[in-house]
Amino acid sequence: MVVAASVVALLGTVAGTLEALDDDGRRPREEARPVVTDVPAPLPPPVRTSGPPTPTPTPSPSASPSPSARTGSPTPAPAPTRTTAPAPPPTRPAPSRTTAAPTTRAQPSSAGLYRHPGSQVLDWVRANPGDPRAAVIRDRIADRPAAVWFADYTPENITARVRDVTSGGAANGQVPVLVPYTVPDRDCGGASQGGAPNLAAYDGWIDLFAAGLGEDEVVVVLEPDSIALAECLSGNDRDRRYRSLARAGRVLKAANPNARVYFDAGHSAWHAPATIAERLRAAGAGAADASDGIFTNVSNFHRTADEVAFARRVLDALGGAPGLGAVVDTSRNGNGAPPDGAWCDPRGRELGAPPTLTTGQARIDAFLWVKLPGESDGCRGRPGTFVPGYAYDLATGGS
C-alpha cells in the first residue's frame, strides 16, 4: 500500500521477525518479499500527469512495484505494530445509520497528541538501553506521538482495541490518532492486499470501530489510499466504495461528535487537485456530518510546504462544508522526496516537523506522524518491522 505506523493489532503478527534481520534488516532477495498476511506492505501509486492518472508499476528487487520512472514517490505501506490489546468486553450497540450527526466540524484542540505505549520502537528502546543509538532514537522518535493503525479485520475485538487507545488518550488529556485500514480490495490487490471480505462486512466493522471512540477528541485518518488508489475498481465498485466511505465518516462522527475525520487525498506528486477533489466529493469528504477535511503524504516523503500548498488547492476544488481543513504526514519528509523517485526505505531521508495540532498554517489542522519512523517499507526489513539502523538514519539525517 502506501502507509506504516504504530498499529494496535495482530498479536504475534510481527513476532519473531526482528531476529532474522541484521542492523539494517538486510536479507537475501527472496526473503525481502512482502509477506501477504494481515501486515500491509508497500505498493507505489501512479505518478500524476496532466491527464487522468494511470498506474505505472514496474518490477523491483523486493517484489513490490517500483516507481523508477516516476517523478514523485509513492506512499509506502503501513504494517501493524505489536502491542497488548485487552480481551474484548461485551460490545455496546453499534451506532445506527440514522443517528443524528453534528453539522459543524470539531475544532482543533489545544491539547497535545497522545503517544500510545505499545509500539515496536518503544519496545526496542526498553530492551536496548545500552545501545549507543538508543538515546537518539528514544528522544527523537520513541517519545513522539504517532498514529495507531488498525489493519486487520477482527470484528470480535475491534471495539475493545479502539477503546484501549481512546481511553488512554482521554486519561492523559491528549488526542489519539487512529487509522482504520480495512476497506475491501485494499491496495488494489497489491502487496498490502487485505481488508474486510466485502463492503457489508466493512460497514459492520466500522460500526464496531466507532463504538470504541468514546466521547473525547480523537483524530481519524480514514483508510489511506482508499480514494487516491482506486483505479483497479470498476466504475460501479468505485462508487460503492465511495458510498461506504461516506457512511463510515457519518458513523464515526455520529458515534463521537468530537471525532475529527479526514479523507484520503494522496500526495502532491500524484493526482491533480481537481481530480482528487472530484473523488473526495463522491466519498463524502465535503459533508459536515461525515468529514473534517483531508489528509496528505501518508508514509511519503514530500516536503511539508509542497503538501500544504497541495492540500489547500484540493480543499479549494472540493468546496463543501465551511472550515474543512487538512492534516499532513511529516514523519519522514525532512529532506523531501528522493530525486530518483525511490520510495522503499530510501537513503538520505530525515525526520520531518514534529507532530502537533498547532501548525500556525491556515487550513492545516495538524502535522502528524502517521507512519512511525524506523518501521520498514520492506527494503531494509520486513514490511512494518522496526529497524534500528533505519530509525537512527532518519533521526540523524544519515544515509
Secondary structure, DSSP 8 states (H G I E B T S, - for coil): -----EEB--TTSSTTSGGG--TT----GGGGS---SSS----------SSS-----B--TTSS-B-TT-SS--------B---------------TT----SS-----SS-B---S--HHHHHHHH-TTSTTHHHHIIIIITS---EEE-S--TTTHHHHHHHHHHHHHHTT-B-EEEE---TTGGGGSTT----SSHHHHHHHHHHHHTT--SS-EEEE--TTTTTS-TTS-HHHHHHHHHHHHHHHHHHHHH-TTEEEEEE---TTSS-HHHHHHHHHHTTTT-TTT-SEEEE-TT----HHHHHHHHHHHHHHH--STT-EEEEE-TT-TT-S-TT---SS-TT----S--BS---STTEEEEE--S-TTB-SSSSSSTT-B-HHHHHHHHHT--
